[in-house]
Amino acid sequence: MQKRWMSNEGSALPIVLTIMVIVVIFSVTALTIGSASMKQAENQELRVQAYYMARSGAHAVASLILNKAETLSETDMNTFVSNLNGKTSEPFNLDGTGEIRVTVTRDDSKGLLVVSSEAKVGGISRTVAVNINVKKEGTVSTAGDKVLFAMSGLNINNLTTIDGPIAISEGSLPNLNGITSISGTVYLAPGMDASMIPSYVLDKFHGSPKTATLTEKLVFPTVKYPDYPAPPSPSYTVSYGNNDYVYISGDEDINIVTKEFRLYSDLTVERAPGKKGVLNLYITEKCTLDASIIADPKHVNIYFGGDPLKLNGKYQLFATLYLERANLEITNNFEFTGYLYSGGPSIAIGNNPVFLDALIYAPNANVNMNNNVTFTGSIVARSLSIDKGEFTFKQMEFPFELESGSAPGTTLGKTTYTLGLWQ
């Protein structure tokens, strides 16, 4: 009996060991499952945190864009958006944890700005995006659509006929008392409306509509002034009694580069039919025109880099004239036909000069025309004052290349930016 008891006592050890192994396995399994669940919960918390951080970053940048749209001009807003397009921000955070990077992409085909934001927290990354709807309101218009455009002031005192639309983009209410008739719309600066114009003046407007308000200040880039093709010679002179005749027989340009150009007898320029060559006069310092240049204005380019330029006397100039920086004075029966592009600050015209089929593009200049001026053509100027003469404004082409590579002016109307869908 005693022996059998001892035998049973020895057989319990394997059972105890087996139970302990099972308990250990269950304990390890439970710990592993618990740890995995905790890790999963932690990752889920980080994912949620990263998501809302990314959303906050996108919302912050989208709000900045929308706020800018409310305060910036159309031109400045276009520049702001262009500078953002395709760019990714440096990493930043909103609450001191994690990091956020935001990318703005413009999709013109869909009329969208897409603000995409990626946030990383504890090795977990989430990306969200929000759309900003971009809608252009109004119509596209450029200075080339106007026969007269003044940026900051327009003063018409004398009898003036206008065939086409005119505009003023800023400054005080224009003085239009001298208008006898205008067939195009008068575009007024922001803050102005037709009620500010005397009825006896408004009765002379015949556009459709008679008036409209510019919602945006238009931008007028300067004309490209070329590099000289060769070092300038000291001077080039056409002497008294030696009338010059230049015949352009081919497609190659004829270039004259000189510090001083002196014309004392008439210069006639003719180009063979179907050919593309032109006469280019590059004058770096001084220009004296005491005689006429007779030509098709598109066949003669005069590039003047000095200051000032004075054209006076009973002479004729048929040319395309580029002024890099000169103050210009045209007086005493001088006659001009062609295109005048000026980067200078001032143009004074008076004492019986004649402009026939002329375009003056001088966005930086204050232009004053008085004392029996005869003018037919169109003008773009910083400010314009005209008095005592016969003025007929009509549409002229803009056959030149600007610094921006685009037409002068920008859009009329306003681009609206509104928050769209989240992605």
C-alpha positions in Angstrom: 0.0 0.0 0.0 2.8 2.4 0.9 4.7 1.6 -2.4 1.7 2.4 -4.5 1.3 5.8 -2.8 4.9 6.7 -3.5 4.4 5.8 -7.2 1.4 8.1 -7.5 3.2 10.9 -5.9 6.0 10.8 -8.5 3.6 10.8 -11.5 2.2 14.3 -10.6 5.3 16.2 -11.6 4.8 15.9 -15.4 1.2 17.1 -15.0 2.3 20.1 -13.0 5.0 21.0 -15.6 2.5 20.6 -18.4 0.1 22.9 -16.7 2.9 25.5 -16.1 3.9 25.4 -19.8 0.3 25.9 -20.8 -0.1 28.8 -18.4 3.1 30.4 -19.7 2.0 30.0 -23.3 -1.3 31.6 -22.6 0.4 34.4 -20.7 2.8 35.1 -23.5 0.0 35.0 -26.0 -2.1 37.3 -24.0 0.8 39.7 -23.6 1.5 39.6 -27.3 -2.1 40.2 -28.2 -2.3 42.9 -25.7 0.8 44.6 -26.9 -0.3 44.3 -30.6 -3.7 45.8 -29.6 -2.0 48.6 -27.8 0.3 49.2 -30.8 -2.6 49.2 -33.1 -4.5 51.6 -31.0 -1.4 53.9 -30.8 -1.0 53.8 -34.6 -4.7 54.5 -35.1 -4.3 57.5 -32.7 -1.3 58.7 -34.7 -3.1 58.2 -38.0 -6.0 60.3 -36.7 -3.7 62.9 -35.4 -1.7 63.0 -38.7 -5.0 63.3 -40.6 -6.2 66.2 -38.7 -2.8 67.9 -38.7 -2.7 67.5 -42.5 -6.2 68.8 -42.8 -5.3 71.8 -40.6 -2.3 72.5 -42.7 -4.3 72.4 -45.9 -7.0 74.6 -44.4 -4.5 77.1 -43.1 -2.9 77.6 -46.6 -6.3 77.6 -48.4 -7.5 80.3 -45.9 -4.4 82.3 -46.7 -5.1 82.1 -50.4 -8.7 83.1 -49.9 -7.8 86.0 -47.7 -5.2 87.2 -50.2 -7.9 87.1 -53.0 -10.0 89.5 -50.9 -7.2 92.0 -50.4 -4.9 91.9 -53.4 -5.5 93.4 -56.9 -6.1 91.0 -59.8 -2.5 91.5 -61.0 -0.9 91.0 -57.6 -3.1 87.9 -56.9 -2.1 86.4 -60.3 1.5 86.9 -59.3 0.9 85.4 -55.8 -0.7 82.3 -57.2 2.0 81.9 -59.9 4.6 82.0 -57.2 2.8 79.2 -55.2 2.1 77.0 -58.2 4.0 73.7 -58.0 5.8 74.7 -54.9 6.1 72.7 -51.6 6.5 74.5 -48.3 9.2 73.9 -45.8 8.1 71.6 -43.0 6.1 73.3 -40.3 3.9 72.4 -37.3 0.8 73.9 -35.8 0.9 72.5 -32.3 4.5 71.7 -31.7 4.3 68.0 -32.7 4.9 66.3 -36.1 5.6 68.2 -39.3 3.4 69.4 -42.2 4.3 70.1 -45.8 1.8 71.8 -48.2 1.9 71.8 -52.0 -0.2 74.1 -54.2 -1.0 73.0 -57.8 -3.0 75.0 -60.3 -5.2 73.1 -62.7 -6.4 75.6 -65.3 -8.3 73.0 -67.3 -10.6 72.4 -64.3 -10.5 75.9 -62.8 -8.9 74.7 -59.6 -6.2 75.3 -57.2 -5.4 72.1 -55.3 -3.9 72.5 -51.8 -2.4 69.2 -50.8 -1.1 68.7 -47.3 1.0 65.8 -45.9 1.5 65.4 -42.1 3.9 63.0 -40.3 3.5 62.1 -36.7 5.6 59.4 -35.0 6.4 57.8 -38.4 2.8 57.8 -39.5 2.0 59.8 -42.6 -1.4 61.1 -43.9 -2.2 63.2 -46.9 -5.3 65.2 -47.6 -6.2 67.9 -50.2 -8.8 70.6 -50.6 -9.9 72.3 -53.9 -10.2 76.0 -54.4 -12.5 76.9 -57.2 -11.1 79.6 -59.5 -13.6 81.5 -61.6 -12.9 84.4 -63.9 -15.7 87.0 -64.1 -15.9 89.7 -66.7 -14.3 89.9 -70.1 -10.8 90.0 -71.4 -9.6 93.4 -72.5 -6.3 95.0 -73.3 -5.0 98.5 -74.1 -5.2 97.5 -77.7 -9.0 97.5 -77.4 -9.0 101.2 -76.5 -8.3 104.3 -78.6 -7.4 106.3 -75.5 -6.1 105.0 -72.2 -4.8 107.1 -69.3 -3.7 105.4 -66.0 -3.9 108.3 -63.5 -5.5 111.4 -65.1 -7.4 112.5 -68.2 -8.2 116.1 -69.0 -9.9 116.9 -72.3 -10.6 120.6 -72.6 -10.9 121.1 -76.3 -13.3 119.9 -79.0 -12.5 116.3 -79.5 -14.1 113.4 -81.4 -13.5 109.9 -80.2 -14.2 106.8 -82.4 -13.9 103.9 -80.0 -13.7 103.1 -76.3 -11.5 105.0 -73.8 -10.5 104.2 -70.2 -8.9 105.7 -67.1 -7.8 103.2 -64.4 -7.2 105.3 -61.3 -7.0 108.9 -60.1 -9.6 111.6 -60.0 -12.7 111.8 -62.2 -11.7 112.7 -65.7 -12.5 116.0 -67.2 -14.3 115.2 -70.4 -15.9 118.6 -71.1 -14.2 118.9 -74.4 -15.6 115.8 -76.0 -18.0 116.5 -78.8 -18.8 112.9 -79.5 -17.6 109.4 -78.4 -18.8 106.3 -80.1 -17.3 103.8 -77.7 -17.8 102.9 -74.0 -16.1 105.1 -71.4 -14.4 102.8 -68.8 -14.1 104.6 -65.5 -11.7 103.9 -62.6 -12.9 101.9 -59.6 -15.1 104.1 -57.3 -16.4 106.2 -60.2 -19.8 105.8 -61.9 -21.8 107.6 -64.5 -23.7 109.7 -61.9 -20.5 111.6 -61.3 -20.4 112.8 -65.0 -22.5 115.9 -65.9 -25.5 115.1 -67.9 -24.5 117.5 -70.7 -21.2 115.5 -71.1 -22.9 112.1 -70.7 -25.3 113.0 -73.6 -22.3 112.9 -75.9 -21.5 109.3 -75.1 -22.8 106.8 -77.7 -21.2 103.5 -76.7 -23.0 100.3 -75.7 -23.0 100.5 -72.7 -22.2 104.2 -72.4 -20.0 103.7 -69.3 -18.5 100.8 -67.4 -16.3 100.5 -64.4 -12.9 99.0 -64.4 -12.6 96.5 -61.5 -8.9 96.2 -62.0 -5.9 98.4 -62.6 -4.4 97.4 -65.9 -0.7 96.8 -66.3 1.3 98.2 -69.2 4.8 96.7 -69.7 7.5 98.7 -71.4 8.6 98.1 -74.9 11.7 96.0 -75.4 14.7 98.2 -76.1 17.2 96.2 -78.1 20.9 95.8 -77.7 23.0 97.5 -80.3 24.2 95.2 -83.1 27.6 96.9 -83.2 29.7 99.5 -81.4 28.5 103.0 -82.3 30.4 105.2 -84.7 31.0 108.8 -83.5 28.4 110.4 -85.8 26.4 109.9 -89.0 25.4 113.0 -91.0 23.2 113.7 -94.0 24.5 117.1 -95.0 22.7 120.0 -96.6 21.8 119.4 -100.2 22.7 115.7 -100.1 19.3 114.1 -100.1 19.7 110.5 -99.3 17.8 107.6 -100.8 17.9 104.1 -99.2 16.5 101.2 -101.1 16.0 97.9 -99.2 16.2 95.2 -101.8 16.1 92.1 -99.6 15.2 90.5 -96.3 18.3 91.7 -94.5 18.1 94.8 -92.3 20.3 97.8 -92.9 21.7 98.9 -89.5 23.3 102.3 -88.7 24.7 102.5 -85.2 26.0 105.9 -84.1 26.4 108.1 -81.1 25.0 111.1 -82.9 22.7 111.3 -85.9 22.4 114.5 -87.8 19.8 114.9 -90.7 20.1 118.2 -92.6 18.5 117.0 -95.9 15.6 114.7 -96.6 16.1 110.9 -96.3 13.8 108.7 -98.4 13.5 105.0 -97.7 11.9 102.5 -100.0 11.6 98.7 -99.7 11.2 96.3 -102.6 7.8 94.6 -102.7 7.6 91.3 -100.8 10.8 91.9 -98.9 11.2 92.0 -95.1 14.3 94.2 -94.5 14.1 97.4 -92.6 16.3 100.4 -91.9 17.4 100.5 -88.2 18.9 103.7 -86.8 20.5 103.1 -83.4 21.3 106.5 -81.8 22.9 106.3 -78.4 23.3 110.0 -77.4 22.0 112.8 -79.7 19.6 113.1 -82.6 19.1 116.2 -84.8 16.3 116.1 -87.4 16.4 119.3 -89.4 14.9 117.5 -92.4 12.3 114.8 -93.2 12.4 111.0 -93.2 9.9 109.8 -95.8 9.0 106.1 -95.7 6.5 103.6 -94.7 6.6 103.9 -90.9 7.0 100.1 -90.5 10.1 100.2 -92.7 12.2 102.5 -90.5 13.0 102.0 -86.8 14.7 104.7 -84.8 16.1 103.6 -81.4 17.1 106.6 -79.3 18.9 106.0 -76.0 19.8 109.6 -75.1 17.8 112.4 -73.3 16.1 114.7 -74.3 14.8 114.4 -77.8 13.5 117.6 -79.5 11.7 117.5 -82.8 10.7 120.9 -84.2 10.3 122.7 -87.4 8.2 122.1 -90.5 9.6 118.6 -91.2 8.0 115.2 -91.5 8.9 111.9 -89.8 7.4 108.6 -91.0 8.9 106.0 -88.7 8.6 103.8 -85.7 10.3 105.6 -82.9 11.6 103.9 -79.7 12.7 106.1 -76.8 14.5 104.2 -74.0 14.3 107.0 -71.4 14.1 110.4 -73.2 11.8 113.3 -72.4 10.3 114.2 -75.7 9.3 117.6 -77.1 7.5 118.0 -80.5 6.8 121.6 -81.6 6.5 124.1 -84.3 4.6 122.4 -87.2 6.5 119.1 -86.9 4.5 116.3 -88.5 4.7 112.7 -87.3 3.1 109.6 -88.8 3.8 106.1 -87.3 4.4 104.6 -83.9 6.0 106.2 -80.9 7.0 103.9 -78.0 8.4 105.7 -75.0 9.9 104.6 -71.7 10.5 108.3 -70.7 8.6 110.3 -68.1 7.3 113.3 -70.2 6.0 114.1 -73.7 5.2 117.7 -74.5 3.4 118.5 -77.9 2.4 122.0 -79.0 2.6 124.9 -81.4 0.8 123.5 -84.5 2.3 119.9 -84.7 0.4 117.3 -86.8 0.0 113.6 -85.9 -1.6 111.5 -88.6 -2.4 107.8 -88.0 -0.1 107.9 -85.0 0.1 105.6 -82.0 1.7 107.0 -78.8 2.4 104.2 -76.3 4.0 105.9 -73.3 2.7 104.2 -70.1 5.3 106.0 -67.9 4.8 109.5 -69.4 2.7 112.5 -68.6 1.5 113.7 -72.0 0.5 117.3 -72.6 -0.9 118.3 -76.0 -1.9 121.9 -76.5 -1.8 125.0 -78.8 -3.3 123.9 -82.1 -2.4 120.3 -82.1 -3.9 118.1 -84.9 -4.0 114.5 -83.8 -5.5 111.4 -85.4 -4.7 108.0 -83.8 -4.6 106.5 -80.3 -2.7 107.0 -77.0 -1.7 105.1 -74.0 -0.2 107.3 -71.3 0.2 107.7 -67.5 -1.8 110.9 -67.8 -3.1 112.9 -70.7 -4.1 116.5 -71.0 -5.2 118.0 -74.3 -6.3 121.5 -75.2 -6.6 123.7 -78.3 -6.5 121.6 -81.3 -8.3 119.1 -83.4 -8.3 115.6 -81.9 -9.8 112.5 -83.5 -9.0 109.2 -81.6 -9.4 106.0 -83.5 -8.2 102.4 -83.3 -4.5 101.7 -84.0 -2.6 98.5 -84.0 0.1 97.6 -81.5 2.8 96.0 -83.7 5.5 95.7 -81.1 7.0 93.3 -78.5 6.7 94.1 -74.8 9.0 93.1 -72.0 6.4 90.6 -70.7 5.9 89.1 -74.2 2.2 89.7 -74.0 -0.3 92.4 -75.0 -0.6 95.5 -72.9 -3.2 95.5 -70.2 -4.8 92.6 -68.4 -8.3 91.4 -67.7 -11.3 93.5 -66.9 -13.3 91.8 -64.1 -12.3 89.9 -61.1 -11.2 86.3 -60.4 -13.1 84.7 -57.5 -11.6 82.0 -55.3 -14.0 79.8 -53.2 -13.4 76.7 -51.1 -14.3 73.5 -52.8 -14.4 69.8 -52.0 -12.0 67.9 -49.8 -10.1 64.9 -51.3 
